[in-house]
């Protein structure tokens, strides 16, 4: 029989529930809001100032979403960045090229947050907290043994839990990709662009 000691509810059920609560446009807007904040903060702007600027730029982001074909939004992200840069002080606005990187990191971070929320709701918060640093890389046997002792779980169960968390993260990322790319070919392109933006970082899916 399959091991059910660490399991999460089917993504299909959660997806249908989520679609009832908010439409795709609102989800795109939320991701872009997070992208703008990360973009500004990554350029060295203090967090408080970045938050103020991100809120001020939100109406521009909303209009851009309304005016841009959903199937072209990812490819046209640099044009949104250019539009936002025009609203910032001319001294040292963040580069437009960094906007796509901020988008990639925000998309993965949002997917990770969703997986964390699912784990907490399923009663696995402590297991998730222990395995979270290893979503994108493999723990050594020594680390896995230490985690097992801390969580009072056999290493085999921890390995299964980590595999399931990684699978759910991939599913969450794929679900997010469908918001920005309607066809399999376009999703492949978007997936490659995301990997190029994240390569060499701890967020690489």
N, C-alpha and C positions, 0 to 999 in steps of 0.2 A: 504494500500500500504506500502511496506517496506520503512524504513527511509533511504534516500540516502544522508543525510546531511554530513555524513563522510563515504567515501567509497574509496577503492583502486582498481586498475585494477586487473582483474583475474590473479592469479598466473600462470595459464597454459600459458597465452599469454606471460607473462614476462619470463617464463622458456624457451619457444621455442626461444624467441629472444636472451636470454642469451646463450643458447647452440650454436646458430649460431656465437656468438662473440668469444667464447673461449671453448676449449674442456675440458672434465672432468679432464684430467691429469693436465692441467694448474690450474684448481680450487683446486685440491688436493695440488699442490705445493704452491699455495698462502696461503692455510690454514696451511700447515706445516711451512712455513716461519714465519707466525704469532705465531705459537706454539713455535718455537725455541726462538723467541724474548721474549715471555712471560715466557718461562722456564728459560732463563738466567736472566731476570730481577727479577723473583720471588725468585731467589737464592741470591739476594742482589747485583748483578752486576749493576754498573751505567748504565743508559739508553744508553748513547753514546757508551760506551764500548760494551754493549749487542748488539747494532745495528751493530757495526763493526764485532763482532764475528758471528752474524747471517748471514751476507752477506758472510763471509768467509766459513761458513758451508753449504751454499746453494748448491754448486755443489755435496756435499756428499748426501744431501737430495734428489737431483734430480736423482742421480745414484741409490739410494735405491728405489725410486719410480719406476724407469725403470726396476729394477731387481726383484721387488716383485709383486706377483700376487695380483691384485686389491682386490680380495675377501678375502685376508689374511692380508691386510695392517694394519687394525686397531689392530688386535691381535698381530701383530709383531712390533708395535710401540716401545716396550721396547728394541728390538734389534737395532732399529734406534737410540734410546737414548744412548745405550751402544757404538755404533759406533761414535756418536758425542762426547761423553765424552772422548774418546781416543784422540781426537784432541784438547782438552782443556788443560790448565795448570794443572798439577797433584795436585796442592795445595788444591783446594776445588771445584771440578766440581760439578754441580747440580746433585742430585740423579736421577737415571733413573726412579724411581717410580713417581717422580713429573712430568714427561713428559706427561703421560696420562692425569693428571689433567690439565696441561697447554693446551693440545689438546682440552679437553672438554670445558674449558672456552673460548678458541679461537673460537671454532665452534659456541657456543651460541653468543659470541660477534659479530661474522661476520653476523649471522642471524639478530641480533638486528640492526646492521648497515644497512643491506639491507632494513629492514622495515622502518627505519628512512628515508632512501633515497626515498623510495616509497611515504612516507607521504609528504615529501617536494615537490616532483614532482607533487603530487596531490593537492598541495596548503594547506596542513594541518600541516605545520611545527609547528605552535604555539600550536595546540592541542597535537601533538606528544610530544613536549617539556614538556607540563604540565603533560601528562600521563605516560611519560617514566619511572619515578621512581616506577610506580605501575604495571609494566608488569608482575612481579613475585609475587606480594602480593596485597591484597585488601586495598584501601584507606578507612579511616573512613568516616562516613557521614559528619563530620565537614570539613575534607580535601576536599571531593568532592564538598561541598557547596562553599568552598573558591575558588576552581578551577573554578567552574561554574561562580562565580562572576567575577573572573579575565578574563576568556575567553568569558564572556557574552553568556554562553550556559546553557540551563537547565540541571539539574543533570541527567535526563533521557537520554538526548543526549550524555552526557559524558560517561555514563555507556555503551551505545551502542558502542561508539567509542573505549572505552577500550576493550570491548569484541572483536571487529573486529581486533584491534591491536594484541591482544593475539592470536586470531585464525591465523592471518597471520604469527606471529612469530612461532607458532607450525608448520605451513606449510613450512616455510623456514627451520626450523630445520629438518623436515622430508625429505625435498629435499636434504639437505646436507647429511643426513644419507644414502641416496641411493648411494652416491658416494663411500661410504666405506663398504656397505653391500648390496649385490645384492638380497638376499632372505629375505622374511618376518621374518623367524626365526632368521637369523643373525642380522637383524635390531633390533629385540626385545632384543637380547643380547647386542648389541651396545647401545641401549637406556638405558638399565639397568646400564651398565657400566658408561655411561655419568651421570646418576642420582647419582650413588655412588660417582663419582668424585666431583659433584657439591653440594651434600647434605649439607644443613646448610649454603649455601652461597646465596647472592642476585641473582646469576645467575641461580638458579635452575629453569628449565622450567616447 
